[in-house]
């Protein structure tokens, strides 16, 4: 994978895992990490706070479309 790009920011690690699980089911590789959005809100809590979901730049548009489809309940798998 090339240097990953941010797809979205979610509220916490469990939600990031949920989004990544969905994307992986769609065949899109992804990962997540702590982001500095809202820096200081969860100081000292290693898994708390916002997470950014990352994808390969080549998959960015497909990942965006998958999330939009999911919001409307339109799943391909």
Secondary structure, DSSP 8 states (H G I E B T S, - for coil): --S-EEEEEESSHHHHHHHHHHHHHTT--EEEEE--TTTTTTTT-TT-S-EEEEE-GGGHHHHHHHHHHHHTT----
